Amino acid sequence: MGTSAGREKRRKAGAVALSLLFLFLTSGAARSAPPAKTGGMRVEPGELVIKGVPLGEKTSASRLGAEKLKVTNKDGKAHRFTVKVLTTAASRSRLKYGYEDIPDASWLKPGEAESVIGPLQSKEFDLFVEVPKKKDYAGKSFQAIVEVKREKDEPKDLFVLAAQPRVCLTIQGR
């Protein structure tokens, strides 16, 4: 009989502890900031497809019918964003089936490499592409990565946010 009374005491103590935890979590004491003030960024599209890239000509991705990269500052204050192009090997991404890693990331350049985006605002970035006029590249498909970073504006900022959408290029020819 002594053991069942002990179990009953432990069960009641556990129920009280769970009730207190529930009250703490549902009260304002556990929250650090209201949900409406959550910061962040959004980069669209997650994959940019550029078809019909001519050899030896500098042109914009939008001129070839591709979307522009849209960067949205989801925070309540302005932030500095940087845009740069990487080879797939220099990123954490994997190659998409049917694509080779771009031989040189300098084939793609953002229209602007850095910009301040206001609170809850968006900005579009066009990419410019120039593939060397070399027959070996004709008809090939290459992949690169665009790295968009929300930089630290103040030393007290803890994180640099980043997104790495894929860019898939199809070169004219053959």
C-alpha positions in Angstrom: 0.0 0.0 0.0 2.9 2.4 0.7 4.1 2.2 -2.9 0.8 3.1 -4.5 0.5 6.2 -2.2 4.0 7.2 -3.3 3.1 6.8 -7.0 0.0 9.0 -6.4 2.1 11.7 -4.8 4.5 11.7 -7.7 1.7 11.8 -10.2 0.1 14.8 -8.5 3.5 16.6 -8.3 4.0 16.0 -12.0 0.6 17.4 -12.8 1.3 20.5 -10.8 4.6 21.0 -12.5 3.0 20.6 -16.0 0.3 23.1 -15.0 2.9 25.7 -13.9 4.9 25.2 -17.1 1.8 25.7 -19.2 1.0 28.9 -17.3 4.5 30.2 -17.8 4.5 29.5 -21.5 1.1 31.0 -22.2 1.8 34.1 -20.2 3.9 36.9 -21.6 6.8 36.0 -19.5 8.2 33.4 -22.0 8.1 35.7 -25.0 11.0 37.8 -26.0 9.3 39.9 -28.7 5.9 40.0 -30.2 5.5 37.9 -33.4 4.8 41.0 -35.6 8.4 42.3 -35.0 10.2 39.2 -36.3 12.9 40.2 -38.8 14.3 38.4 -41.7 14.6 38.4 -45.5 13.1 36.7 -48.5 14.7 36.1 -51.8 12.7 35.1 -54.9 12.8 33.1 -57.0 14.6 30.1 -55.4 15.8 29.2 -58.9 16.5 31.6 -61.7 16.5 30.1 -65.2 18.2 31.9 -68.0 17.8 30.4 -71.5 19.4 31.2 -74.8 22.5 32.9 -73.5 24.6 34.1 -76.5 28.3 33.5 -76.6 30.6 36.6 -76.4 27.8 39.1 -75.6 27.0 40.9 -72.4 23.3 40.9 -71.8 20.9 41.1 -68.8 19.0 38.0 -67.6 15.7 40.0 -67.8 16.4 40.8 -71.5 16.5 37.0 -72.1 13.2 36.6 -70.4 14.4 35.6 -66.9 12.9 37.0 -63.7 14.8 39.6 -61.7 16.0 38.6 -58.2 13.6 40.1 -55.7 15.0 40.7 -52.2 12.6 41.6 -49.4 13.7 43.1 -46.1 11.1 41.7 -43.6 12.5 43.6 -40.7 11.2 46.8 -39.1 14.5 48.7 -39.9 16.6 49.3 -43.0 19.5 46.8 -43.7 22.4 46.6 -46.1 22.2 43.6 -48.5 25.0 42.3 -50.7 24.7 40.2 -53.8 27.5 38.1 -55.3 27.8 35.1 -57.6 29.6 31.8 -56.6 30.4 28.6 -58.4 28.3 25.7 -57.1 31.5 24.2 -55.6 32.1 27.3 -53.5 28.6 27.0 -52.0 26.6 24.4 -50.0 24.4 23.7 -53.0 24.3 20.6 -55.2 24.3 20.6 -59.0 20.9 20.2 -60.6 20.7 17.1 -62.9 21.8 18.0 -66.4 23.9 21.0 -65.4 27.7 21.5 -65.0 29.2 23.9 -62.5 29.9 27.3 -64.1 33.6 27.4 -65.0 33.9 31.0 -63.8 31.5 32.9 -61.5 32.6 36.2 -63.2 30.3 35.3 -66.1 27.4 36.5 -64.0 27.3 39.9 -62.3 24.6 41.6 -60.3 23.5 45.0 -61.5 24.2 46.2 -58.0 26.5 44.4 -55.6 25.2 46.2 -52.5 22.1 48.1 -51.6 20.3 49.4 -48.5 16.7 48.2 -48.4 14.2 50.0 -46.2 12.0 48.4 -43.6 9.4 46.0 -45.1 10.5 47.0 -48.6 11.6 45.0 -51.6 14.2 45.6 -54.3 14.8 43.8 -57.6 18.3 43.0 -58.8 19.0 42.1 -62.5 21.9 39.8 -63.3 24.2 40.4 -66.3 25.7 37.5 -68.1 28.6 37.2 -70.5 29.9 33.8 -71.5 33.2 33.9 -73.4 32.9 33.2 -77.1 34.3 29.7 -77.0 32.8 26.8 -79.1 33.2 24.4 -76.2 30.5 26.3 -74.3 27.9 26.3 -77.1 24.8 24.3 -76.2 25.9 23.6 -72.6 24.0 24.1 -69.4 25.7 25.6 -66.4 24.7 26.3 -62.8 25.9 29.1 -60.5 24.7 30.3 -57.1 23.7 33.8 -56.2 24.5 34.6 -52.6 22.3 37.3 -51.0 23.4 38.4 -47.5 21.8 40.7 -45.0 24.9 42.1 -43.5 25.5 43.0 -39.8 24.7 46.7 -39.5 25.9 47.0 -35.9 28.4 45.0 -33.8 25.6 43.9 -31.5 23.8 42.1 -34.4 24.3 38.4 -33.9 23.7 37.0 -37.3 24.3 37.6 -41.0 21.4 36.2 -42.9 22.0 34.6 -46.3 20.1 32.9 -49.1 21.7 31.1 -52.0 19.3 30.7 -55.0 20.4 28.7 -57.9 21.0 30.1 -61.4 20.6 27.7 -64.3 22.1 29.0 -67.7 21.5 27.4 -71.1 23.9 28.6 -73.7 22.9 29.0 -77.4 24.5 26.9 -80.0 25.1 23.5 -81.5 
